[in-house]
Amino acid sequence: MADAVTSQTLSDGGTTAVMKFTNISDGNGESAVKKVDVSALTASPSGAECARVHITQVWYAISGMRIDLEWDATTNVKALILGGGVALEPTVGHLDFRSFGGIKNNAGGGITGDIDLTTLHHTNNDAYTIILELKKSY
């Protein structure tokens, strides 16, 4: 079996994208799974391809596992760590980084601009829902 995962683009405009991700784990988890592929995002109104994104807001509900959001590169760089509790009750939160322009991609060599996701300490029926608001840069 495999974790039951979904990815959904809620909005993809000229400067902002909003994406939702869910997982109900069977205990296998996810390891550096590409969740945001910047090359698949809508181009700017002038036709420029999206090169990177900044994380401007995050809404999350996580039960029983930790989530590492990672900037994809030759060696991935942690962008955010969410959850981590082992309680059955979800850890719920909203993070707003708009006041300083968002969490910027600081990955080094081999940077792609994409966002990967890794789960840790997952067991059967652990779950997450994550919504990312992303500011696109060209």
Wavefront OBJ file of the C-alpha trace (Angstrom):
o trace
v 0.000 0.000 0.000
v 0.929 3.647 -0.104
v -0.042 6.788 1.725
v -3.275 8.309 0.367
v -2.111 11.719 -0.875
v -3.712 14.513 -2.875
v -2.397 17.734 -4.383
v -4.712 20.471 -5.607
v -4.073 23.871 -7.144
v -6.689 26.195 -5.672
v -5.514 29.313 -7.502
v -2.732 30.094 -9.986
v -2.650 33.703 -11.094
v -0.031 36.059 -12.449
v 1.739 36.679 -9.132
v 0.255 34.235 -6.608
v -0.507 30.520 -6.422
v -2.414 28.684 -3.681
v -1.994 24.919 -3.329
v -3.487 22.298 -0.995
v -1.904 18.978 0.007
v -3.324 16.109 2.063
v -2.048 12.763 3.303
v -3.525 9.890 5.292
v -0.543 7.707 6.071
v -0.403 3.937 5.996
v 2.922 4.216 7.823
v 5.096 4.498 4.694
v 5.309 8.297 4.579
v 6.747 10.581 1.921
v 10.401 11.399 1.236
v 11.367 14.525 -0.734
v 8.194 14.330 -2.842
v 7.849 17.271 -5.246
v 4.707 19.183 -4.218
v 5.290 22.499 -5.999
v 6.729 22.320 -9.508
v 7.376 25.940 -10.494
v 7.676 25.031 -14.174
v 4.032 23.880 -14.084
v 2.739 27.179 -12.667
v 1.066 29.736 -14.923
v 3.450 32.150 -16.626
v 3.391 35.880 -15.927
v 1.064 38.117 -17.967
v 4.109 38.972 -20.128
v 4.801 35.253 -20.733
v 7.785 34.795 -18.394
v 8.071 31.356 -16.790
v 7.923 31.099 -12.998
v 11.446 30.488 -11.646
v 10.885 30.399 -7.874
v 8.262 30.973 -5.221
v 8.260 32.588 -1.778
v 6.051 31.047 0.904
v 3.799 33.891 2.069
v 1.189 32.021 4.145
v 0.665 28.490 5.449
v -2.439 26.917 6.961
v -2.001 23.432 8.400
v -3.587 20.630 10.402
v -1.183 17.794 11.239
v -1.853 14.728 13.353
v 0.944 12.492 14.642
v 3.809 13.346 12.292
v 6.283 16.055 11.383
v 6.368 17.731 7.975
v 9.524 19.183 6.435
v 8.914 21.559 3.533
v 12.155 21.707 1.576
v 13.594 23.872 -1.178
v 14.616 21.423 -3.897
v 18.324 21.482 -4.782
v 21.285 19.111 -5.074
v 21.047 18.967 -1.278
v 17.565 20.060 -0.195
v 17.309 22.972 2.259
v 14.575 23.083 4.912
v 12.096 25.893 4.285
v 9.711 25.124 7.177
v 9.151 22.403 9.760
v 5.516 21.846 10.732
v 3.898 19.635 13.352
v 6.007 17.111 15.166
v 3.598 16.202 17.932
v 2.503 12.626 18.453
v -0.924 13.512 19.849
v -4.005 12.194 18.098
v -5.452 15.695 18.136
v -4.120 17.698 15.193
v -1.683 20.545 15.484
v -3.494 23.388 13.713
v -1.991 26.696 12.716
v -1.668 29.631 10.373
v 1.675 31.280 9.585
v 1.722 34.654 7.838
v 5.042 35.841 6.375
v 3.671 38.609 4.131
v 4.995 41.451 6.290
v 8.559 40.718 5.118
v 7.867 39.310 1.657
v 7.679 35.627 2.551
v 10.140 32.806 3.163
v 12.589 33.087 0.282
v 14.282 30.135 -1.365
v 17.858 29.997 -0.057
v 18.860 26.641 -1.576
v 22.351 26.516 -3.047
v 23.789 24.352 -5.824
v 21.313 22.666 -8.135
v 18.432 24.894 -7.041
v 15.268 24.205 -9.026
v 12.789 26.582 -7.379
v 10.510 23.635 -6.502
v 9.195 22.667 -3.041
v 9.519 19.089 -1.776
v 7.814 17.523 1.241
v 9.092 14.870 3.650
v 7.125 13.270 6.504
v 8.854 12.030 9.649
v 7.668 9.921 12.589
v 4.573 8.883 10.587
v 2.502 5.881 11.602
v -0.683 4.322 10.284
v -3.572 6.852 10.059
v -1.434 9.923 10.818
v -2.575 12.758 8.555
v -1.966 16.276 7.312
v -3.673 19.019 5.374
v -1.454 21.902 4.275
v -2.411 24.970 2.245
v 0.406 27.120 0.852
v 0.054 30.632 -0.504
v 3.009 31.303 -2.781
v 4.322 34.524 -4.330
v 5.745 33.774 -7.730
v 8.972 35.303 -9.071
v 10.110 35.275 -12.694
l 1 2 3 4 5 6 7 8 9 10 11 12 13 14 15 16 17 18 19 20 21 22 23 24 25 26 27 28 29 30 31 32 33 34 35 36 37 38 39 40 41 42 43 44 45 46 47 48 49 50 51 52 53 54 55 56 57 58 59 60 61 62 63 64 65 66 67 68 69 70 71 72 73 74 75 76 77 78 79 80 81 82 83 84 85 86 87 88 89 90 91 92 93 94 95 96 97 98 99 100 101 102 103 104 105 106 107 108 109 110 111 112 113 114 115 116 117 118 119 120 121 122 123 124 125 126 127 128 129 130 131 132 133 134 135 136 137 138
